[in-house]
Amino acid sequence: MTPATARVPVAAPERLPLATHVGYGLGAVATGAYGTAPSLLLLFFMTDTLGVPASLGALGLFVVKAWDVAIDPVIGTISDRTRSRWGRRRPYLMTGAVLLGVSLSLLFAVPTTASPQARFAWVLGMFFVTSTTFSLYSVPYIAMPAEMTDDYHERTTLMSYRMAFMSVGVLVAGGLAPLVRDLAGGGRAGYAVMSLALGAICFTFMTISVVATRRVRFTEHVERPIGVRAQWALAWANRPLVALLLVFLVQMSAIGCVIAALPYYVTYVLERGGAVFSLGFVVLTVVSILAMPLWVRVSRRVGKAAGLALSLLLFAAAALAMLPLASDLPLLWFYSITAVMGVGFAGTQLFPFAMLPDVIDYDVAQSGLRREGVFSGVWMAAEGVGMALGGLAAGAVLDGTGFVESTTGTAAQPASALVGIRVAFAVVPPILLVLSAATLRASAAFTRPPAGRRR
């Protein structure tokens, strides 16, 4: 079969320099911030500021994220076929950075004169726009590591930088963004200021990463010997890809449920304000950053699949430990368990992204084609849908247990709703995480590095 691409070396050694690691990783500040902010704050914003029922809000967010299933693979395919002086990926990276910066600035800035229906429509409409523009950046961005280096362990190191910077982005969205909202007066006005700040931050770090990676190695499209449908058939014949996608989808559903339920857990179960919420995210992200080198060492010792399984089970145990906490217990318990969650979270984010380039190599060996963008598009769709499924599960549990929405954030909740919040935060996610680990264990696709890769 005729290869679809040819390598174009652009001064990138097998061992990537520190500047390349950092330059690529900086883009993850933006992907982490955007990936966290809607999942963490948008449902809570709708139920406690716009007065939208939890199940309706969660369903709306899920419908928008389901769009990723269609658009992400298309963007990946288009970037695979692009031929330009800047390579296949960088034109879309820059376009996505600009458009996301603008649209994210408007996501939480709901017009004050809008009716309840118009407010809900505004949020979903802007979320649709931000989701699409984010895909323009994130799909090519995730495709880049498979082009930047062929070394099995170097990819893990590269991903460790990405995940460390992604944790900074998570901190921005989960720790700093709520503080900005509160300092701006809270309510709809506070959320509008927060939205503007998030848009500016994402645009800045995306642009910096595009500039900093301008000299990395890339692949250039030469010809397409088979049709798109045939390419998809070959892609789904990639058993390691399908297995990893399933593991990742279930894992992200668990994480999406945790993130969506967290604001409710802190507000209504722990009966604490935004400061505790923000500090909890600081603990989670700082610990996850510090734990990243540990998971890199674990990977070199036992492999990526075993490391992922360990991190999934650790995260599940920590989430379950949150179940009995109550407002009368010292906050040290909450922060300590959150720190353990941070260690597990680091591994759950590092290993799947480090394994993705390996399954892409498997496809190259089988088909002779280089389709990093296609696989990255499917991957990002799985991430978005997984997070949305988790949010949908959290919203369904809240609505089913009688959660009361409001426009002031001060509605008294019945005892059943408090139980529902605990279940959404500390019961459903561990079940999904254990299921993800079991799925990984059942697959024989990741027992060893791809043939020819250095251990």
C-alpha positions in Angstrom: 0.0 0.0 0.0 1.3 3.4 -0.9 2.1 5.5 2.2 0.0 8.6 2.6 2.6 10.8 4.0 6.3 11.4 4.0 8.6 12.6 6.8 9.9 16.1 6.6 12.6 16.6 9.2 12.7 20.1 10.7 15.5 20.0 13.2 14.1 17.7 15.9 16.4 15.1 17.5 15.1 11.8 18.9 15.6 13.2 22.4 13.6 16.4 22.4 15.2 19.5 23.9 13.7 21.0 27.1 12.5 24.0 25.1 10.3 21.7 23.0 8.9 19.9 26.0 8.0 23.2 27.6 6.8 24.9 24.4 4.5 22.1 23.6 3.3 21.7 27.2 2.3 25.4 27.5 -0.6 24.8 25.2 -2.0 22.4 27.8 -2.6 25.3 30.2 -5.3 26.4 27.8 -6.7 22.9 27.1 -6.8 22.2 30.8 -8.5 25.4 31.6 -11.2 25.0 28.9 -11.6 21.3 29.5 -12.3 21.9 33.1 -14.3 25.2 33.2 -17.5 24.1 31.4 -17.5 20.7 33.1 -16.9 22.2 36.5 -18.8 25.4 36.4 -21.4 25.5 33.6 -24.0 23.1 35.1 -23.6 24.8 38.5 -24.0 28.2 36.9 -27.2 27.1 35.2 -28.8 25.5 38.3 -27.7 28.1 40.9 -27.6 31.3 38.9 -29.9 30.9 35.9 -32.5 28.7 37.6 -32.2 25.8 35.1 -33.2 22.3 36.3 -30.2 20.1 36.8 -31.4 17.3 34.4 -32.2 19.8 31.6 -28.9 21.6 32.0 -26.9 18.4 32.0 -28.8 17.1 29.0 -28.2 20.3 27.0 -24.5 20.1 27.8 -24.4 16.5 26.7 -26.1 17.2 23.4 -23.5 19.9 22.6 -20.6 17.7 23.5 -22.1 14.9 21.4 -21.4 17.2 18.4 -17.7 16.4 19.1 -18.3 12.9 17.8 -19.0 14.4 14.4 -16.7 17.4 14.2 -13.5 16.1 15.9 -12.7 13.3 13.4 -13.5 15.7 10.5 -11.1 18.2 11.8 -8.5 15.5 12.3 -9.0 14.2 8.7 -8.7 17.7 7.3 -5.5 18.5 9.2 -4.1 15.1 8.0 -4.7 16.2 4.4 -3.5 19.8 4.8 -0.3 20.8 3.1 1.2 24.2 3.9 4.6 25.9 4.7 3.6 25.7 8.4 2.9 22.0 8.3 -0.4 20.1 8.7 -1.3 21.3 12.2 -0.3 24.9 12.9 -2.8 26.7 10.7 -5.6 25.1 12.7 -3.8 25.6 16.0 -3.7 29.4 15.5 -7.2 29.7 14.1 -8.6 27.8 17.1 -6.6 29.9 19.5 -8.2 33.2 18.2 -11.7 31.9 17.9 -11.8 30.2 21.3 -10.4 33.3 23.0 -13.3 35.3 21.6 -16.1 32.7 22.1 -15.0 31.6 25.6 -15.1 35.3 26.7 -18.8 35.2 26.0 -19.8 31.8 27.3 -20.8 32.9 30.8 -21.7 36.5 29.8 -25.4 35.9 29.5 -27.4 39.0 28.5 -29.2 40.5 31.6 -32.5 41.1 29.7 -32.9 37.6 28.4 -35.8 35.4 29.4 -35.1 32.1 31.2 -35.5 30.2 27.9 -33.2 32.7 26.1 -30.6 32.4 28.9 -30.6 28.7 28.5 -30.3 29.0 24.7 -27.5 31.5 25.0 -25.4 29.1 27.2 -26.0 26.2 24.8 -25.3 28.3 21.7 -22.1 29.7 23.0 -21.0 26.3 24.4 -21.6 24.9 20.9 -19.3 27.6 19.4 -16.6 27.2 22.0 -16.7 23.4 21.7 -16.2 23.6 17.9 -13.4 26.2 18.1 -11.7 24.3 20.9 -11.6 21.2 18.6 -9.9 23.3 15.9 -7.0 23.6 18.3 -7.1 20.5 20.5 -7.4 17.8 17.8 -4.2 18.9 15.9 -2.5 19.6 19.2 -3.0 16.0 20.4 -1.8 14.7 17.1 1.5 16.4 17.3 3.4 14.0 19.7 3.2 11.1 17.2 5.0 13.3 14.7 7.5 14.9 17.1 9.3 11.7 18.2 9.3 8.0 17.6 10.8 7.0 21.0 8.4 5.1 23.3 9.6 6.6 26.5 10.3 10.1 25.1 6.6 10.3 24.4 5.8 9.6 28.0 8.2 12.3 29.1 6.7 14.7 26.6 3.2 13.9 27.9 4.4 14.4 31.5 5.1 18.1 30.6 1.8 18.4 28.9 0.0 17.0 31.9 1.9 19.1 34.3 0.9 22.2 32.4 -2.6 20.9 32.0 -2.8 20.7 35.8 -1.9 24.4 35.9 -4.9 25.0 33.5 -7.1 22.9 35.8 -5.9 25.1 38.6 -6.8 28.2 36.6 -10.3 27.0 35.9 -11.0 25.4 39.3 -9.0 27.5 41.7 -8.6 31.0 40.2 -11.7 31.3 38.1 -14.1 31.0 41.0 -12.1 33.6 42.9 -12.3 36.0 40.0 -16.0 35.4 39.9 -16.4 36.2 43.6 -14.1 39.2 43.6 -16.2 40.6 40.7 -19.3 40.4 42.9 -20.5 37.0 42.1 -23.8 36.3 40.3 -24.1 36.8 36.6 -21.8 39.8 36.6 -19.1 37.9 38.3 -19.4 35.0 35.9 -19.2 37.4 33.0 -15.8 38.8 34.3 -14.6 35.3 34.9 -15.5 34.3 31.3 -13.5 37.2 29.9 -10.5 36.3 32.0 -10.7 32.6 30.9 -10.9 33.6 27.2 -7.8 35.8 27.5 -5.8 33.1 29.3 -6.6 30.4 26.8 -5.8 32.6 23.8 -2.4 33.6 25.4 -1.2 30.2 26.2 -2.4 28.6 22.9 -0.6 31.3 20.9 2.6 30.9 22.9 2.6 27.2 22.3 2.1 27.6 18.5 5.0 30.0 18.3 7.2 27.8 20.6 6.7 24.6 18.5 7.3 26.2 15.1 10.5 24.2 14.5 9.4 20.7 15.6 9.4 17.8 13.2 6.1 17.3 11.3 4.8 15.1 8.6 3.6 16.3 5.2 0.7 14.8 3.3 1.6 13.5 -0.1 -1.4 11.5 -1.5 -4.5 9.7 -0.3 -4.6 6.3 -2.0 -7.8 5.1 -0.4 -11.1 6.8 0.5 -12.2 8.1 3.8 -14.7 5.2 4.5 -11.9 2.7 3.9 -9.6 4.6 6.2 -12.2 4.5 8.9 -12.6 0.8 8.5 -8.9 0.4 8.9 -8.9 2.6 12.0 -11.6 0.6 13.7 -9.7 -2.6 12.9 -7.0 -1.2 15.1 -7.7 -3.2 18.2 -5.4 -1.4 20.6 -7.1 1.9 19.6 -10.6 0.6 20.2 -9.6 -0.9 23.6 -7.8 2.3 24.7 -10.8 4.4 23.6 -13.2 2.3 25.6 -11.0 2.6 28.7 -10.6 6.3 28.2 -14.3 6.9 27.6 -15.3 5.2 30.9 -12.5 6.9 32.8 -13.5 10.4 31.5 -17.1 9.7 32.4 -16.0 9.1 36.0 -13.9 12.3 36.1 -16.7 14.3 34.4 -19.1 13.1 37.2 -16.6 14.1 39.9 -16.0 17.5 38.4 -19.7 18.3 37.8 -20.7 17.2 41.3 -17.8 18.9 43.1 -19.4 22.4 43.4 -22.6 20.9 44.9 -20.6 18.7 47.3 -18.6 21.7 48.7 -21.6 24.0 48.8 -24.3 21.8 50.2 -22.6 18.8 51.9 -19.5 20.5 53.4 -21.5 23.8 53.7 -18.4 25.8 52.7 -17.9 28.7 50.3 -15.8 29.5 47.3 -12.5 29.7 49.2 -12.7 26.0 50.2 -13.6 25.1 46.7 -10.6 27.0 45.3 -8.1 25.7 47.8 -9.3 22.2 47.2 -8.4 22.7 43.5 -5.1 24.1 44.5 -4.3 21.0 46.5 -5.5 18.7 43.7 -3.5 20.4 41.0 -0.3 21.0 42.9 -0.1 17.4 44.1 -0.9 16.1 40.5 2.0 18.2 39.2 4.4 16.9 41.9 3.2 13.3 41.2 3.9 13.4 37.5 7.6 12.4 37.7 6.5 9.6 40.0 4.2 8.2 37.3 6.9 8.5 34.7 9.2 6.3 36.8 6.3 3.9 37.4 5.9 3.7 33.6 9.5 2.8 33.1 9.4 0.2 35.7 6.0 -1.6 35.1 4.8 -0.1 31.8 2.1 2.4 30.9 -0.9 0.0 31.2 0.0 -1.1 34.7 0.6 2.5 35.7 -2.8 3.5 34.4 -4.5 0.7 36.3 -2.8 1.7 39.5 -3.8 5.4 39.1 -7.4 4.5 38.3 -7.8 2.4 41.4 -6.1 5.0 43.6 -8.4 7.7 42.3 -11.4 5.5 42.9 -10.4 4.8 46.5 -9.9 8.5 47.2 -13.2 9.4 45.7 -15.0 6.7 47.8 -13.3 8.0 50.9 -15.2 11.3 50.4 -18.5 9.6 51.0 -18.7 9.9 54.8 -17.4 13.4 55.1 -19.7 16.0 56.7 -19.7 19.7 57.5 -18.8 19.1 61.2 -15.5 17.3 60.3 -12.2 19.2 60.1 -11.4 20.4 56.6 -8.1 18.7 56.9 -9.9 15.4 56.0 -11.2 16.9 52.8 -7.8 18.4 51.8 -5.9 15.2 52.6 -8.2 13.0 50.6 -8.1 15.6 47.8 -4.3 15.3 47.8 -4.5 11.5 47.3 -7.0 12.1 44.5 -4.4 14.4 42.9 -1.8 11.6 42.8 -4.3 9.3 41.1 -5.5 12.1 38.8 -2.0 12.7 37.5 -1.7 9.1 36.3 -5.1 9.0 34.8 -4.3 12.0 32.6 -0.7 11.0 31.8 -0.9 7.4 30.7 -3.8 7.4 28.1 -2.3 10.3 26.2 1.2 8.7 26.4 -0.4 5.5 25.0 -2.2 7.2 22.1 1.0 7.7 19.9 1.8 4.0 20.4 -1.6 2.9 19.0 -1.0 5.3 16.1 2.3 3.5 15.4 0.4 0.2 15.3 -1.9 1.7 12.7 1.1 2.9 10.6 2.6 -0.6 10.7 -0.7 -2.2 9.6 -1.9 0.3 7.0 1.2 2.2 5.8 -0.8 5.5 6.4 -0.1 8.3 8.8 -3.5 9.4 10.2 -2.6 11.1 13.5 -5.3 13.7 13.0 -8.1 11.1 12.5 -7.1 9.2 15.6 -6.7 12.4 17.6 -10.1 13.6 16.5 -11.8 10.3 17.6 -9.8 10.6 20.8 -10.9 14.1 21.6 -14.5 13.2 20.8 -14.3 10.3 23.3 -12.9 12.7 25.9 -15.6 15.3 25.4 -18.4 12.8 25.3 -17.0 11.0 28.4 -17.0 14.2 30.4 -20.5 15.1 29.2 -21.8 11.6 30.1 -20.4 12.1 33.6 -22.1 15.5 33.8 -25.3 13.9 32.5 -25.1 11.2 35.2 -24.5 13.8 37.9 -27.4 15.9 36.7 -29.7 12.9 36.5 -28.9 11.9 40.1 -29.4 15.4 41.4 -32.7 15.8 39.6 -33.9 12.4 40.6 -33.2 13.0 44.3 -35.0 16.4 44.4 -32.4 19.0 44.0 -33.9 22.5 44.0 -32.6 25.0 41.4 -32.5 28.8 42.0 -31.3 32.1 40.6 -29.7 33.1 43.9 -27.7 30.0 44.9 -29.3 29.9 48.3 -32.1 27.4 47.9 -32.5 24.9 50.8 -32.0 21.4 49.7 -34.0 18.4 51.0 -32.2 15.5 52.7 -32.7 13.3 49.6 -30.8 15.9 47.4 -27.9 15.8 49.9 -27.8 12.0 49.5 -27.9 12.4 45.8 -24.9 14.8 45.8 -22.9 12.3 47.8 -23.8 9.5 45.4 -22.9 11.7 42.3 -19.6 12.7 43.8 -18.4 9.6 45.8 -20.2 6.5 44.6 -20.8 6.7 40.8 -17.3 7.8 39.9 -15.5 5.0 41.8 -17.7 2.4 40.1 -16.8 3.8 36.7 -13.1 4.0 37.5 -13.0 0.4 38.6 -14.9 -0.6 35.5 -12.3 1.3 33.4 -9.5 -0.5 35.2 -11.2 -3.9 34.6 -11.6 -3.1 30.9 -7.9 -2.3 30.7 -7.0 -5.5 32.5 -9.2 -7.5 30.1 -7.3 -6.2 27.1 -4.1 -7.8 26.0 -3.3 -4.9 23.6 -1.1 -2.9 26.0 1.1 -5.6 27.7 4.3 -4.5 26.0 5.7 -1.6 24.0 5.2 -1.7 20.2 7.8 -3.8 18.4 11.0 -1.9 17.7 10.5 0.7 20.4 13.1 1.1 23.1 12.2 0.2 26.6 
